[in-house]
Amino acid sequence: MRIGLLGCGTVGQAVVRMLSEGGATITRASGHRLELGPVLVRDASRPRPGVDPALITTDPARVLEDPEVSIVVEVMGGLDPALGYLRTALARGASVVTANKQLLARHGPELLTAARDAGAELRFEASACAAIPVIKVLRESLLAAEITAVTGIVNGTTNFILTEMGRGGLSYEEALARAHELGYAEADPTEDVGGADAAAKLAILSSIAFHSRVLIDDVPFEGIDRLEAEDMEHAASLGFVIKLLGVARLIGGAVSARVYPALVPRGHRLAAIGGPDNAVLLESRATREIMLVGPGAGGAETASAVIADILSILGTHQGSFLHNALADAGRPMAPPGGVVSSFYLRMSVADRPGVLARIASVFGDEELSIRTVVQSGAGDEARLVLIIHSGPEDRMERALERVRSLGDVRGEPVMIRVLGSGEGGDRR
Ligand SMILES: NC(=O)c1ccc[n+]([C@@H]2O[C@H](COP(=O)([O-])OP(=O)(O)OC[C@H]3O[C@@H](n4cnc5c(N)ncnc54)[C@H](OP(=O)(O)O)[C@@H]3O)[C@@H](O)[C@H]2O)c1
């Protein structure tokens, strides 16, 4: 079996190494001998350890049109030209393994259809949570379990930042600087801290979990850049930690998938996941909760998932049953306004009589009840932290709008959802 590589950077180099070091084991286990074929790069003059220089090319046709290449591995990243390359490879019947989450989260269903039409296989384990075999578990192990919810910490950069803010009392900026120092944050961290990276991964995971078509544009996301050290302190004093979560669940048969920072009860399994690790909690009535934890990035970690995908493709030969995942159930997306959860709210208010009563009556009018109030004074201003009992999100938004216009509130209130607090999801 000849493997063509599109890209030979951090992940591609590690794939080359693993194919060479694990070759004998793969042959023993699968009966197939894997051979590295042409390798596409931008700069052919750079040395690529372990790759015969005659295989290095800057001409995509050498990979895409080589009839001997039966599996094309895309580890180059970006949407264009990667999308066109994958379409070409699949159209000629080659199977494809990709680590490209942005591409999958935008064009996954189209590429799955192209693969099916061509009788080829498309695999993308490395695109979500790198080393953690979450897609394999959803596609294969839990295929019959009927997943009802997927809740995950799917971005290592933000988990590292929030862990540092919680542990060391660092400000957001200080924790981000530390993530840069340790190589946990990209030079431009916008995709990570703004939530777009997590949204792409959640789109991929929800598509597989719910056998449905979920694209990144279907996943509203919020980041962590508005959080302050004092939010971590308030959360801690109330028994919570703050995590950036991807939360996907079935609600009345529709898919709800969103990314947001959330208060997680300290005893919850996800609360214990610190540093740059990722974790995904999979729920179904049959299996209750299964949590997968591990590194969500890194060259070798990602390459491990790429090799696993190549093996999975080998497993489809000669009448095996594990073919492509499906995204054809046609489920609608659930409107976010109907999703029920409980809320943490922090705001500065003018320290004058009746403020709390006015705010409480706004929530009362929207049938939202206040569970906890923490109040601290600072000059003519008071800091209010409220935990609001579970209610639908659109009522919370309406109440917030009215609270903002009361004239008592200074600055912009910070609202964070609380995990596991009466959210209404399907229970099968
Ligand atoms: N690194 C991780 O931890 C990680 C984790 C999960 C998923 N991924 C995904 O894996 C993919 C690869 O990531 P990476 O970190 O390995 O990236 P990288 O180090 O930047 O490597 C990219 C490789 O692709 C080649 N390339 C890029 N654009 C090209 C083009 N237009 N034509 C020809 N070759 C091109 C580059 O060639 P040159 O070497 O000549 O520049 C390089 O060899 C991305 O989709 C990424 O999102 C990475």
PDBQT file of the ligand as one rigid body, heavy atoms in Angstrom, charges set to zero:
ROOT
HETATM    1  N1  LIG A 501       0.596  20.433  15.140  1.00  0.00    +0.000 N 
HETATM    2  C1  LIG A 501      -0.395  19.981  15.902  1.00  0.00    +0.000 C 
HETATM    3  O1  LIG A 501      -0.274  19.844  17.126  1.00  0.00    +0.000 OA
HETATM    4  C2  LIG A 501      -1.708  19.592  15.264  1.00  0.00    +0.000 A 
HETATM    5  C3  LIG A 501      -2.718  18.991  16.073  1.00  0.00    +0.000 A 
HETATM    6  C4  LIG A 501      -3.936  18.603  15.470  1.00  0.00    +0.000 A 
HETATM    7  C5  LIG A 501      -4.140  18.859  14.120  1.00  0.00    +0.000 A 
HETATM    8  N2  LIG A 501      -3.145  19.473  13.379  1.00  0.00    +0.000 N 
HETATM    9  C6  LIG A 501      -3.417  19.732  11.977  1.00  0.00    +0.000 C 
HETATM   10  O2  LIG A 501      -2.448  19.070  11.168  1.00  0.00    +0.000 OA
HETATM   11  C7  LIG A 501      -2.203  19.827   9.986  1.00  0.00    +0.000 C 
HETATM   12  C8  LIG A 501      -0.709  20.067   9.839  1.00  0.00    +0.000 C 
HETATM   13  O3  LIG A 501      -0.225  20.775  10.973  1.00  0.00    +0.000 OA
HETATM   14  P1  LIG A 501       1.348  20.996  11.208  1.00  0.00    +0.000 P 
HETATM   15  O4  LIG A 501       1.461  21.530  12.600  1.00  0.00    +0.000 OA
HETATM   16  O5  LIG A 501       2.097  19.775  10.838  1.00  0.00    +0.000 OA
HETATM   17  O6  LIG A 501       1.641  22.170  10.161  1.00  0.00    +0.000 OA
HETATM   18  P2  LIG A 501       3.074  22.660   9.609  1.00  0.00    +0.000 P 
HETATM   19  O7  LIG A 501       4.160  22.257  10.565  1.00  0.00    +0.000 OA
HETATM   20  O8  LIG A 501       2.909  24.083   9.254  1.00  0.00    +0.000 OA
HETATM   21  O9  LIG A 501       3.284  21.798   8.266  1.00  0.00    +0.000 OA
HETATM   22  C9  LIG A 501       2.568  22.041   7.095  1.00  0.00    +0.000 C 
HETATM   23  C10 LIG A 501       3.237  21.282   5.945  1.00  0.00    +0.000 C 
HETATM   24  O10 LIG A 501       2.428  21.405   4.792  1.00  0.00    +0.000 OA
HETATM   25  C11 LIG A 501       3.201  21.976   3.726  1.00  0.00    +0.000 C 
HETATM   26  N3  LIG A 501       2.322  22.883   3.001  1.00  0.00    +0.000 N 
HETATM   27  C12 LIG A 501       1.513  23.839   3.513  1.00  0.00    +0.000 A 
HETATM   28  N4  LIG A 501       0.844  24.473   2.530  1.00  0.00    +0.000 NA
HETATM   29  C13 LIG A 501       1.232  23.902   1.377  1.00  0.00    +0.000 A 
HETATM   30  C14 LIG A 501       0.917  24.110   0.014  1.00  0.00    +0.000 A 
HETATM   31  N5  LIG A 501       0.042  25.046  -0.376  1.00  0.00    +0.000 N 
HETATM   32  N6  LIG A 501       1.518  23.328  -0.926  1.00  0.00    +0.000 NA
HETATM   33  C15 LIG A 501       2.418  22.385  -0.560  1.00  0.00    +0.000 A 
HETATM   34  N7  LIG A 501       2.752  22.124   0.721  1.00  0.00    +0.000 NA
HETATM   35  C16 LIG A 501       2.175  22.881   1.669  1.00  0.00    +0.000 A 
HETATM   36  C17 LIG A 501       4.363  22.709   4.376  1.00  0.00    +0.000 C 
HETATM   37  O11 LIG A 501       5.448  22.750   3.476  1.00  0.00    +0.000 OA
HETATM   38  P3  LIG A 501       6.870  23.390   3.887  1.00  0.00    +0.000 P 
HETATM   39  O12 LIG A 501       7.444  22.462   4.933  1.00  0.00    +0.000 OA
HETATM   40  O13 LIG A 501       7.673  23.371   2.644  1.00  0.00    +0.000 OA
HETATM   41  O14 LIG A 501       6.547  24.753   4.415  1.00  0.00    +0.000 OA
HETATM   42  C18 LIG A 501       4.629  21.799   5.594  1.00  0.00    +0.000 C 
HETATM   43  O15 LIG A 501       5.466  20.732   5.224  1.00  0.00    +0.000 OA
HETATM   44  C19 LIG A 501      -3.059  21.098  10.124  1.00  0.00    +0.000 C 
HETATM   45  O16 LIG A 501      -4.302  20.909   9.461  1.00  0.00    +0.000 OA
HETATM   46  C20 LIG A 501      -3.283  21.204  11.614  1.00  0.00    +0.000 C 
HETATM   47  O17 LIG A 501      -4.468  21.894  11.952  1.00  0.00    +0.000 OA
HETATM   48  C21 LIG A 501      -1.944  19.839  13.915  1.00  0.00    +0.000 A 
ENDROOT
TORSDOF 0
